Amino acid sequence: MKTHLILYALLLLLIPACSDSDSESDPDPESSLRNKIIDAKWTGEYRYNSEVNTTFSVSFKKGDSLTWYELNKLIAGTWSLESNAIEVKLADGASFKASVTADEFENFITNDNAFEMDNLRTSEEVSLDKLRNTTWTGTMQNTTQQVNLEFDNGPRADVSLNIGIFLDPLNCVVYGNGILLTEDLSNDPVVYMVFQDELLIGTGNQNKTTSFTAQKDE
């Protein structure tokens, strides 16, 4: 009888332990996803009226506010999450809905047919050190025009787009999770670029809007 009681007591102790080990599901997946969205660095591209891509980065903050960064723009906004469905509303009137994972946004629906979201995904934290004493080569969007970016130790950038848009050395300034290139720190910037998958994705606007993708030269 005593042996049976001891075995029964051991069984009672083991049942909760087995239940805990077998249940590894997140008790609150929406809160976990929300925290991952806040902690991550996000960059992307969009188009308006099917023009060239515009590069941007966005910072999602606690309390459902956000800041959107792009060339010549800094836009406040709000965001809301229900399960894995997210809605983003910007102060300039643009908005979109999407499904979201810890790594990227998908299945975009915008409030304006002319406003097309191309991508929005996580990226590593921006750093000027990644540009110091490097050169990058790529192409402009929708053309075969070559783009060359050469950074010194400053870093300052010499940029050539083979059409003579950018000539002077440009200052590099961290802006959101991207980098602005400016002729003078007090003047309007002429390029905004972000890191995506070891590439530089950028938008420039001086004489006309351009977009490019460049890869680091070995």
C-alpha positions in Angstrom: 0.0 0.0 0.0 2.8 2.4 0.9 4.5 1.7 -2.4 1.3 2.5 -4.3 1.0 5.8 -2.4 4.6 6.8 -3.2 4.1 6.0 -7.0 0.9 8.0 -7.0 2.7 11.0 -5.5 5.5 10.8 -8.0 2.9 10.6 -10.8 1.2 13.8 -9.6 4.6 15.6 -9.6 5.5 14.5 -13.1 2.2 15.4 -14.8 2.6 19.2 -14.5 6.2 19.0 -15.6 5.3 17.0 -18.7 2.5 19.5 -19.5 4.9 22.4 -19.2 7.5 20.8 -21.5 4.9 19.8 -24.1 3.3 23.2 -24.3 5.8 25.6 -26.0 3.3 27.8 -27.8 3.4 31.5 -27.1 0.6 32.4 -24.7 0.3 35.8 -26.3 1.6 35.8 -29.9 0.1 39.2 -30.8 2.1 40.9 -28.0 5.2 39.1 -29.0 4.8 40.1 -32.6 4.1 43.7 -31.5 7.4 43.8 -29.5 9.3 42.4 -32.5 7.9 45.1 -34.8 9.0 47.8 -32.3 12.4 46.4 -31.8 13.2 45.8 -35.4 14.7 48.1 -38.0 12.4 48.5 -41.1 13.2 49.7 -44.6 11.3 49.5 -47.8 10.3 51.0 -51.2 7.0 52.3 -52.6 5.9 53.9 -55.9 3.4 56.6 -56.7 1.7 56.7 -60.1 4.0 53.8 -61.1 7.1 56.2 -61.1 10.5 55.0 -59.9 10.7 53.5 -56.4 11.0 55.8 -53.4 13.2 54.4 -50.6 12.1 54.9 -47.0 12.6 53.6 -43.4 10.1 53.5 -40.6 10.4 53.3 -36.9 7.5 51.7 -35.0 7.2 52.9 -31.5 5.4 51.9 -28.3 2.0 53.5 -27.9 1.2 52.8 -31.6 3.0 55.9 -33.0 5.5 55.8 -35.8 8.0 58.0 -37.7 8.4 57.6 -41.5 11.7 58.8 -43.1 12.4 59.4 -46.8 14.1 62.0 -49.0 13.0 65.5 -48.0 10.3 64.1 -45.8 9.7 63.1 -42.1 6.1 62.0 -41.5 4.4 61.1 -38.3 1.9 58.4 -38.2 0.1 55.6 -36.2 -0.1 51.9 -36.5 -2.4 49.2 -35.1 -2.1 45.4 -34.9 -4.7 42.7 -34.7 -3.4 39.2 -34.8 -0.9 39.5 -37.7 -2.9 42.2 -39.6 -1.4 45.6 -39.4 -2.7 49.0 -40.5 -0.4 52.1 -41.0 -1.8 55.6 -41.3 0.5 58.5 -42.1 -0.2 62.2 -41.3 -0.1 63.1 -45.0 -3.2 61.0 -45.7 -1.5 57.8 -47.1 -2.4 54.5 -45.4 -2.1 50.8 -46.0 -3.0 47.5 -44.5 -0.8 44.3 -44.7 -0.1 41.0 -43.1 3.1 41.1 -41.0 5.7 38.6 -39.7 8.7 39.3 -37.6 10.7 39.9 -40.8 8.5 41.5 -43.5 5.1 42.9 -44.5 3.1 41.2 -47.2 -0.2 41.5 -49.1 -0.4 45.3 -49.1 -3.7 47.1 -49.6 -3.3 50.9 -49.9 -6.0 53.6 -49.6 -5.0 55.0 -53.1 -4.6 53.0 -56.3 -1.7 55.3 -57.3 0.1 54.5 -54.1 1.9 51.1 -54.4 3.9 49.5 -51.6 6.7 47.5 -53.1 8.3 46.0 -50.0 8.8 46.6 -46.3 11.2 44.3 -44.4 13.7 44.2 -41.5 17.3 45.2 -42.1 20.3 45.5 -39.9 21.0 48.7 -38.1 22.4 51.4 -40.3 26.0 52.5 -39.7 28.3 54.9 -41.4 31.2 52.5 -40.7 29.8 50.2 -43.3 30.5 52.9 -45.9 33.9 54.2 -44.9 36.6 53.6 -47.6 34.3 51.5 -49.8 33.0 51.7 -53.4 29.6 50.5 -54.7 28.5 49.8 -58.2 25.0 49.3 -59.5 22.3 50.4 -61.9 19.5 52.9 -62.0 15.9 51.5 -62.0 14.3 50.8 -65.3 17.5 51.6 -67.2 21.0 50.3 -67.9 22.6 53.5 -66.6 25.4 52.7 -64.2 25.7 54.3 -60.7 29.0 54.5 -58.8 29.3 55.6 -55.2 32.8 56.0 -53.6 33.0 56.8 -49.9 36.1 58.1 -48.1 36.9 57.8 -44.4 34.7 60.8 -43.4 32.6 59.3 -44.9 31.9 61.7 -47.7 30.6 60.3 -51.0 31.5 60.9 -54.6 28.4 59.8 -56.7 28.2 59.4 -60.4 25.0 58.4 -62.2 26.5 58.7 -65.7 24.0 61.5 -66.4 25.8 64.2 -64.4 23.2 64.7 -61.7 25.5 64.5 -58.7 29.0 66.0 -59.0 30.2 67.4 -55.7 31.4 65.3 -52.7 28.4 64.7 -50.5 28.1 64.5 -46.7 26.7 61.4 -45.1 24.1 61.7 -42.3 22.2 58.9 -40.5 18.5 59.6 -40.8 16.0 57.0 -39.4 17.4 53.7 -40.5 18.9 55.1 -43.6 21.5 57.6 -44.8 21.1 61.0 -46.4 23.6 62.4 -48.8 23.7 66.2 -48.7 25.8 68.8 -50.5 25.8 70.9 -47.3 24.5 69.9 -43.9 22.2 72.9 -43.9 20.8 72.3 -47.5 18.2 69.9 -48.8 19.5 66.3 -49.2 19.9 64.8 -52.7 20.0 61.1 -51.9 18.4 58.8 -49.3 19.5 55.2 -49.2 19.1 52.1 -47.0 20.8 48.7 -46.6 18.8 45.7 -47.8 20.3 42.3 -48.2 23.8 43.6 -48.4 22.7 46.1 -51.1 22.4 49.9 -51.1 18.9 50.9 -52.2 18.5 54.6 -52.9 16.4 57.4 -54.2 17.8 60.7 -55.5 16.2 63.9 -56.5 18.0 66.9 -57.8 17.2 67.6 -61.5 14.9 64.6 -61.6 13.9 61.7 -59.4 16.1 58.6 -59.7 16.3 55.3 -58.0 19.2 52.8 -57.9 20.5 49.5 -56.4 24.2 49.1 -55.8 26.4 46.3 -54.5 29.7 46.7 -52.6 32.8 46.2 -54.8 35.2 43.5 -53.6 
